[in-house]
Amino acid sequence: MLKEYLEIGKIVGTHGVMGECRVECWCDTPQFVAQFKTLYFDGGKEKLEVKARPHKNIALVKIKGIDTVEKADMLRGRVLYMRRKDAKLPKGVHFVQDLVGLEIRDADTDEVYGKLTDVIKTGANDVYELKAEDGKAYYLPVIPDVVKKIAPEKGYVLITPMKGIFDDED
């Protein structure tokens, strides 16, 4: 089941003297964080009105009611959440949090190879790390020849493995 609230970043410090928070972004870009007017603490339990803006590789977030550097500093280490339905993703794009833990299955035989444990950004294409039941790690390029279907709502990813991914080549 997909979570309603997703981690978006962590408050790592303050900026200026008016209570702005420096947020380490756990999403693709600080611009993604800047689109939200509402964020949350405690997995969605505490609603926050915010104004966010990108600043270099972080986001600066001003939380309504936090007006001093001292109040902002007390929030250091807190995780910010976004509500899933507030984000607009292009078709075929998924949150990493939705992918981690999915079963990796063969598109033809339905054989289960393991579970997706990480998504690695390489620049050209993402790479899925999967762990087999025996603990061995494998790496799959996220390209159309390999990844056939991503179905987080059903709990799996279908693949057609390339030669050399699961078998040792000479």
C-alpha positions as CSV (number, residue, x, y, z in Angstrom):
1,M,0.0,0.0,0.0
2,L,1.3,3.4,-0.9
3,K,1.8,5.9,2.0
4,E,-0.2,9.1,2.0
5,Y,2.7,11.1,3.5
6,L,6.2,10.9,2.2
7,E,9.5,12.2,3.6
8,I,10.7,15.2,1.6
9,G,13.7,16.3,3.6
10,K,15.3,17.1,7.0
11,I,15.9,20.5,8.7
12,V,19.7,20.7,9.1
13,G,20.1,24.3,10.3
14,T,18.9,27.9,10.1
15,H,19.3,30.7,7.6
16,G,19.3,34.4,8.7
17,V,17.6,35.7,11.8
18,M,13.9,35.6,10.8
19,G,13.4,31.9,11.4
20,E,14.1,30.3,8.0
21,C,15.1,26.7,8.1
22,R,17.8,25.1,5.9
23,V,16.3,21.8,4.5
24,E,18.4,18.9,3.1
25,C,16.2,17.7,0.2
26,W,15.5,14.0,-0.1
27,C,13.9,14.6,-3.5
28,D,15.4,15.3,-6.9
29,T,15.7,19.1,-6.5
30,P,15.1,21.9,-4.1
31,Q,12.7,23.3,-6.7
32,F,10.5,20.3,-6.0
33,V,10.3,21.3,-2.3
34,A,9.7,24.9,-3.2
35,Q,6.3,24.1,-4.9
36,F,4.6,23.2,-1.7
37,K,2.6,25.6,0.5
38,T,1.8,22.9,3.1
39,L,4.2,20.4,4.6
40,Y,4.0,18.2,7.7
41,F,5.8,17.0,10.7
42,D,5.4,13.5,12.4
43,G,4.3,11.6,9.3
44,G,1.4,13.9,8.5
45,K,0.1,14.5,12.0
46,E,1.2,18.2,12.3
47,K,0.3,20.5,9.4
48,L,2.6,23.4,8.6
49,E,2.0,26.5,6.4
50,V,5.3,27.1,4.6
51,K,7.0,29.3,2.0
52,A,9.9,27.5,0.5
53,R,12.6,28.5,-2.0
54,P,15.6,26.8,-3.6
55,H,19.0,28.0,-2.4
56,K,22.0,26.2,-4.0
57,N,21.5,22.5,-3.2
58,I,19.1,23.0,-0.3
59,A,15.7,24.5,0.2
60,L,15.0,27.4,2.6
61,V,11.7,26.9,4.3
62,K,9.9,29.5,6.3
63,I,7.3,27.9,8.6
64,K,4.4,30.1,9.8
65,G,4.8,30.9,13.5
66,I,8.6,30.3,13.5
67,D,9.9,33.9,13.5
68,T,13.3,33.7,15.3
69,V,16.5,31.9,14.7
70,E,16.2,30.3,18.2
71,K,12.8,28.8,17.4
72,A,14.1,27.6,14.0
73,D,17.1,26.1,15.6
74,M,14.9,24.0,17.9
75,L,13.5,22.3,14.8
76,R,17.0,21.0,13.7
77,G,16.9,17.3,12.9
78,R,13.1,17.2,12.3
79,V,11.9,15.4,9.1
80,L,9.4,17.2,6.8
81,Y,6.7,15.3,5.0
82,M,4.6,16.1,1.9
83,R,1.2,14.7,1.1
84,R,1.3,12.5,-1.9
85,K,-1.8,14.0,-3.6
86,D,-0.1,17.5,-3.4
87,A,2.6,16.4,-5.8
88,K,2.2,16.2,-9.5
89,L,4.5,13.6,-11.1
90,P,4.9,13.0,-14.8
91,K,3.5,9.7,-16.1
92,G,5.9,6.9,-15.5
93,V,7.8,8.7,-12.7
94,H,7.7,7.2,-9.2
95,F,8.8,8.2,-5.7
96,V,11.9,6.2,-4.6
97,Q,10.1,5.5,-1.3
98,D,7.4,3.7,-3.3
99,L,10.0,1.5,-5.1
100,V,12.2,0.4,-2.2
101,G,10.9,-3.0,-1.1
102,L,9.2,-4.0,-4.3
103,E,9.7,-7.5,-5.6
104,I,11.8,-7.8,-8.8
105,R,10.2,-10.5,-11.0
106,D,10.9,-11.9,-14.4
107,A,8.4,-10.5,-16.9
108,D,8.2,-13.9,-18.8
109,T,8.5,-16.5,-16.0
110,D,7.3,-14.6,-12.9
111,E,10.4,-15.8,-11.1
112,V,11.2,-13.6,-8.1
113,Y,14.8,-12.4,-8.2
114,G,14.7,-10.4,-4.9
115,K,13.7,-7.1,-3.5
116,L,14.6,-3.6,-4.7
117,T,16.8,-2.0,-2.0
118,D,18.0,1.2,-3.5
119,V,17.7,3.5,-6.5
120,I,21.1,4.9,-7.7
121,K,21.2,8.1,-9.8
122,T,23.9,7.8,-12.4
123,G,23.1,10.6,-14.7
124,A,22.4,8.6,-17.8
125,N,19.8,6.3,-16.3
126,D,18.9,5.1,-12.8
127,V,20.1,1.8,-11.5
128,Y,18.1,-0.5,-9.2
129,E,20.0,-2.3,-6.6
130,L,18.3,-5.6,-5.7
131,K,19.1,-8.1,-3.0
132,A,18.4,-11.8,-3.6
133,E,17.2,-14.0,-0.8
134,D,20.8,-15.2,-0.3
135,G,21.8,-11.6,0.4
136,K,23.7,-11.1,-2.9
137,A,23.3,-7.7,-4.5
138,Y,22.6,-7.2,-8.2
139,Y,22.3,-4.0,-10.2
140,L,19.8,-3.4,-13.0
141,P,19.9,-0.5,-15.4
142,V,16.6,1.2,-15.6
143,I,16.2,1.1,-19.3
144,P,13.3,-0.1,-21.5
145,D,15.1,-3.3,-22.6
146,V,15.4,-4.4,-18.9
147,V,12.6,-2.8,-16.9
148,K,9.2,-3.7,-18.5
149,K,6.7,-2.6,-15.8
150,I,6.8,-0.8,-12.5
151,A,3.8,-1.4,-10.4
152,P,4.3,0.0,-6.9
153,E,0.5,-0.3,-6.1
154,K,0.8,-4.1,-6.8
155,G,4.2,-4.5,-5.1
156,Y,6.4,-5.5,-8.0
157,V,8.7,-4.6,-10.9
158,L,8.8,-6.8,-14.0
159,I,12.1,-7.1,-15.8
160,T,13.8,-8.9,-18.6
161,P,17.3,-9.5,-17.4
162,M,20.3,-8.7,-19.7
163,K,23.0,-11.3,-20.2
164,G,25.5,-11.0,-17.3
165,I,23.2,-9.5,-14.7
166,F,22.4,-12.8,-12.9
167,D,24.9,-15.1,-14.6
168,D,28.7,-14.7,-14.6
169,E,30.0,-14.1,-18.1
170,D,33.4,-15.4,-19.2
